[in-house]
């Protein structure tokens, strides 16, 4: 079933690719509302088609895959229409689609580190499951917590997607004040939202345990929520930093922070703590502190990178 699902979603992935492109074009001109409309439309189409294709046409998991790609393709088409009709700042036509080596190089100087950073998310989850394999309940707890974490961090991802075009536009204008204001207020808004997310998860861990049906992993899950949630503010700042780096043509700095957060720091720390748990019978919750330590240290490195990029890039008045 996994092969059937992945084959369809990967071979017909052009829908989500073009959706991502035109989503950014609409965001770049301040029309984020229309990219949201496209995203919601795709999600609704997916939900409507799921029962029809899975049960009505008896396609099973293949029906779920087709519902997903159809939703992606139709939402991409909707964004293309929005782009052509609303983005008057762009010259439209195939004559403007000729490849340009210089522009392609500039895109990949930022895009390639971002591609690797996205891939690291899956790698980290896989590696953490290997580290926690000594205790199936801990594995389950981490898998459930990951859903809660992504729910909270999506707020930071959303702000990052707003911060990047604003700062990039101001950087292109060579307006230092607007760049600094974008960084300042972007970080402030991110910290406030992440603090709110931390407060909610710290106050209602039992609610999330019930919501995700933690079962026998309930105590592990609650301890993960209470401990790892401490790192949400630092994680949000790190995500915001990455958006700032990309806006200021600092793709490598963004990649380094991702590597620290999702591989270089987190995995050795989690592995080392797991050995202490196994050999000395320490509480499994010790492993969750690896996330807190990683985000704090990454945040410190990120701040150093930010200061260096500001000095290097913002040489204009």
C-alpha positions as CSV (number, residue, x, y, z in Angstrom):
1,X,0.0,0.0,0.0
2,X,2.9,2.4,0.7
3,X,4.4,1.7,-2.7
4,X,1.0,2.3,-4.4
5,X,0.5,5.5,-2.5
6,X,4.0,6.9,-3.0
7,X,4.1,6.0,-6.7
8,X,1.0,8.0,-7.5
9,X,1.9,11.0,-5.2
10,X,5.5,11.2,-6.6
11,X,4.7,10.7,-10.3
12,X,2.0,13.3,-10.1
13,X,3.8,15.7,-7.8
14,X,3.9,18.5,-10.4
15,X,0.7,19.8,-8.8
16,X,2.3,20.5,-5.4
17,X,5.4,21.8,-7.1
18,X,3.6,24.4,-9.2
19,X,1.4,25.2,-6.2
20,X,4.5,26.1,-4.2
21,X,5.9,28.3,-7.0
22,X,2.7,30.3,-7.5
23,X,2.1,30.5,-3.7
24,X,5.4,32.3,-3.3
25,X,4.7,34.6,-6.3
26,X,1.4,35.7,-4.7
27,X,3.1,36.1,-1.3
28,X,5.9,38.1,-2.9
29,X,3.3,40.7,-4.0
30,X,1.5,40.8,-0.7
31,X,-1.4,38.6,-1.9
32,X,-1.1,35.9,0.7
33,X,-4.9,35.7,1.1
34,X,-5.2,34.2,-2.4
35,X,-2.5,31.6,-1.7
36,X,-4.5,30.6,1.4
37,X,-7.7,30.4,-0.7
38,X,-5.9,28.0,-3.0
39,X,-4.5,25.9,-0.2
40,X,-7.9,25.6,1.5
41,X,-9.6,24.8,-1.8
42,X,-7.1,21.9,-2.4
43,X,-7.7,20.6,1.1
44,X,-11.5,20.6,0.7
45,X,-11.3,18.9,-2.6
46,X,-9.1,16.2,-1.1
47,X,-11.5,15.7,1.8
48,X,-14.5,15.4,-0.6
49,X,-12.8,13.0,-3.0
50,X,-11.4,10.8,-0.3
51,X,-14.6,8.9,0.6
52,X,-15.8,8.9,-3.1
53,X,-12.6,7.4,-4.5
54,X,-11.7,5.1,-1.5
55,X,-15.2,3.7,-0.9
56,X,-17.4,4.7,-3.8
57,X,-15.0,3.5,-6.5
58,X,-13.4,1.0,-4.1
59,X,-9.8,2.2,-4.9
60,X,-8.6,1.9,-1.4
61,X,-5.2,3.6,-0.7
62,X,-4.9,4.4,-4.4
63,X,-8.1,6.4,-4.1
64,X,-6.6,8.4,-1.2
65,X,-3.5,9.1,-3.3
66,X,-5.5,10.2,-6.3
67,X,-7.6,12.5,-4.1
68,X,-4.4,14.1,-2.8
69,X,-2.9,14.8,-6.2
70,X,-6.1,16.0,-7.7
71,X,-6.5,18.5,-4.8
72,X,-2.9,19.6,-5.4
73,X,-3.3,20.0,-9.2
74,X,-6.6,21.9,-8.9
75,X,-5.3,24.2,-6.2
76,X,-2.2,24.9,-8.4
77,X,-4.4,25.8,-11.4
78,X,-6.4,28.2,-9.1
79,X,-3.2,29.9,-8.1
80,X,-2.0,30.2,-11.7
81,X,-5.3,32.0,-12.5
82,X,-4.8,34.3,-9.5
83,X,-1.2,35.0,-10.5
84,X,-2.1,35.9,-14.1
85,X,-5.1,38.0,-13.2
86,X,-3.9,39.7,-10.0
87,X,0.0,39.9,-10.2
88,X,0.2,42.9,-12.5
89,X,3.7,43.5,-11.2
90,X,4.9,40.6,-13.4
91,X,5.2,40.5,-17.2
92,X,3.4,37.3,-18.2
93,X,4.1,35.1,-21.3
94,X,6.4,32.3,-22.4
95,X,9.0,34.8,-23.7
96,X,9.8,35.6,-20.1
97,X,10.3,31.9,-19.2
98,X,13.7,31.5,-20.9
99,X,16.3,29.9,-18.7
100,X,18.9,32.3,-17.3
101,X,22.1,30.8,-15.8
102,X,22.7,33.7,-13.4
103,X,19.1,33.7,-12.0
104,X,19.1,29.9,-11.7
105,X,22.4,30.0,-9.8
106,X,21.0,32.6,-7.4
107,X,17.8,30.5,-6.9
108,X,19.8,27.4,-6.0
109,X,22.3,29.2,-3.8
110,X,19.3,29.7,-1.5
111,X,17.1,26.8,-2.6
112,X,19.5,23.9,-2.4
113,X,20.3,24.5,1.4
114,X,16.5,24.8,1.9
115,X,15.9,21.5,0.1
116,X,18.5,19.7,2.3
117,X,16.9,21.3,5.4
118,X,13.5,20.0,4.5
119,X,14.9,16.5,3.9
120,X,16.6,16.6,7.3
121,X,13.1,16.7,9.0
122,X,12.3,13.2,7.8
123,X,15.9,12.0,8.5
124,X,15.7,13.2,12.1
125,X,12.4,11.5,12.8
126,X,13.7,8.2,11.4
127,X,16.9,8.5,13.4
128,X,15.0,9.3,16.6
129,X,12.8,6.2,16.1
130,X,16.0,4.1,15.9
131,X,17.4,5.6,19.1
132,X,14.1,5.0,20.9
133,X,13.6,1.4,19.6
134,X,14.6,0.0,23.0
135,X,11.2,1.2,24.3
136,X,8.2,0.9,22.0
137,X,6.1,3.2,24.3
138,X,8.8,5.9,24.1
139,X,8.7,5.5,20.3
140,X,5.0,5.9,20.2
141,X,5.1,8.9,22.5
142,X,7.6,10.7,20.3
143,X,5.6,10.0,17.2
144,X,2.5,11.5,18.8
145,X,4.4,14.4,20.3
146,X,5.8,15.2,16.8
147,X,2.3,15.9,15.6
148,X,1.7,18.4,18.5
149,X,5.1,20.0,17.9
150,X,4.4,20.5,14.2
151,X,1.0,22.0,15.0
152,X,2.7,24.6,17.2
153,X,5.7,25.2,14.9
154,X,3.5,25.8,11.9
155,X,2.8,29.2,13.4
156,X,6.5,29.9,13.2
157,X,6.7,28.5,9.7
158,X,3.8,30.8,8.7
159,X,5.5,33.9,10.1
160,X,8.8,32.9,8.5
161,X,7.0,32.8,5.1
162,X,5.8,36.4,5.8
163,X,9.2,37.6,7.2
164,X,11.2,36.4,4.2
165,X,9.5,38.3,1.4
166,X,9.2,41.5,3.5
167,X,12.9,41.5,4.4
168,X,14.0,40.4,0.9
169,X,12.0,43.3,-0.6
170,X,13.5,45.8,1.8
171,X,17.0,44.4,1.2
172,X,16.4,44.8,-2.6
173,X,15.5,48.4,-1.9
174,X,18.7,48.7,0.1
175,X,16.6,50.2,3.0
176,X,18.5,49.3,6.1
177,X,15.8,50.6,8.5
178,X,13.0,48.5,6.9
179,X,15.3,45.4,7.0
180,X,16.1,45.9,10.7
181,X,12.4,46.6,11.5
182,X,11.4,43.4,9.6
183,X,13.9,41.4,11.6
184,X,13.0,43.0,14.9
185,X,9.2,42.7,14.6
186,X,9.4,39.3,12.9
187,X,11.3,38.0,15.9
188,X,9.0,39.7,18.4
189,X,5.8,38.2,16.8
190,X,7.4,34.8,16.6
191,X,8.4,34.8,20.2
192,X,4.9,35.9,21.3
193,X,3.2,33.1,19.3
194,X,5.7,30.5,20.4
195,X,5.2,31.6,24.0
196,X,1.4,31.1,23.5
197,X,2.0,27.7,22.0
198,X,4.2,26.7,25.0
199,X,1.6,27.9,27.4
200,X,-1.2,25.9,25.8
201,X,0.9,22.7,25.6
202,X,2.1,23.1,29.2
203,X,-1.3,23.7,30.6
204,X,-3.2,21.0,28.6
205,X,-0.9,18.0,28.1
206,X,-3.7,15.6,29.2
207,X,-6.0,17.0,26.6
208,X,-3.5,16.3,23.8
209,X,-2.9,12.8,25.3
210,X,-6.6,12.1,25.0
211,X,-6.9,13.8,21.6
212,X,-4.2,11.6,20.1
213,X,-5.2,8.5,22.1
214,X,-1.8,8.0,23.7
215,X,-2.9,4.8,25.4
216,X,-0.1,3.0,27.2
217,X,2.3,5.7,26.1
218,X,0.3,8.4,27.9
219,X,2.8,9.1,30.7
220,X,5.8,9.2,28.2
221,X,3.8,11.5,26.0
222,X,2.8,13.9,28.8
223,X,6.5,14.1,29.9
224,X,7.6,14.8,26.3
225,X,5.0,17.5,26.0
226,X,6.0,19.2,29.3
227,X,9.7,19.0,28.6
228,X,10.1,19.6,24.9
229,X,7.6,22.4,24.9
230,X,10.1,24.5,26.8
231,X,12.1,24.7,23.6
232,X,9.3,26.0,21.4
233,X,10.3,29.7,21.8
234,X,13.9,28.9,20.8
235,X,12.7,26.6,18.0
236,X,10.5,29.4,16.7
237,X,13.4,31.9,16.8
238,X,15.6,29.5,14.9
239,X,12.9,29.1,12.2
240,X,12.6,32.9,12.0
241,X,16.4,33.2,11.7
242,X,16.4,30.9,8.8
243,X,13.8,33.0,7.0
244,X,15.9,36.1,7.6
245,X,19.0,34.4,6.3
246,X,17.3,33.3,3.1
247,X,16.0,36.9,2.6
248,X,19.6,38.2,2.9
249,X,21.0,35.6,0.6
250,X,22.4,33.5,3.5
251,X,21.4,30.0,2.3
252,X,24.4,28.3,3.9
253,X,23.7,29.9,7.3
254,X,20.2,28.6,7.1
255,X,21.5,25.1,6.3
256,X,24.0,25.1,9.2
257,X,21.2,25.9,11.7
258,X,19.0,23.1,10.2
259,X,21.9,20.7,10.5
260,X,22.5,21.7,14.1
261,X,18.8,21.4,15.1
262,X,18.0,18.2,13.2
263,X,21.3,16.2,13.1
264,X,24.6,17.4,14.5
265,X,23.4,18.3,18.0
266,X,20.1,16.5,18.6
267,X,21.0,13.0,17.5
268,X,24.3,12.6,19.5
269,X,22.6,14.1,22.5
270,X,19.5,11.9,22.3
271,X,21.7,8.8,21.6
272,X,23.9,9.6,24.6
273,X,21.0,10.1,26.9
274,X,19.4,6.9,25.7
275,X,22.5,5.0,26.7
276,X,22.3,6.5,30.2
277,X,18.6,5.4,30.3
278,X,19.5,1.8,29.2
279,X,22.6,1.3,31.3
280,X,21.7,3.1,34.5
281,X,17.9,2.7,34.5
282,X,17.4,6.5,34.3
283,X,14.0,7.9,33.4
284,X,13.2,8.0,29.6
285,X,12.2,11.7,30.0
286,X,16.0,12.5,30.1
287,X,16.0,12.0,26.3
288,X,13.5,14.7,25.8
289,X,16.0,17.3,27.3
290,X,18.1,16.8,24.2
291,X,15.6,18.8,22.3
292,X,15.7,21.7,24.7
293,X,19.5,21.8,24.8
294,X,19.7,21.6,21.0
295,X,17.3,24.5,20.3
296,X,19.0,26.7,22.9
297,X,22.5,26.1,21.5
298,X,21.2,26.4,17.9
299,X,19.6,29.7,18.8
300,X,22.9,31.1,20.1
301,X,24.7,30.1,16.9
302,X,21.8,31.6,14.9
303,X,22.2,34.9,16.7
304,X,25.9,35.0,15.9
305,X,25.1,34.2,12.2
306,X,22.5,37.0,12.2
307,X,25.0,39.6,13.5
308,X,27.6,38.5,11.0
309,X,25.1,38.6,8.1
310,X,23.9,42.1,9.1
311,X,27.5,43.4,9.1
312,X,28.4,41.6,5.8
313,X,25.2,42.2,3.8
314,X,23.8,45.5,5.0
315,X,26.6,47.8,4.0
316,X,24.2,50.3,2.4
317,X,22.7,53.3,4.2
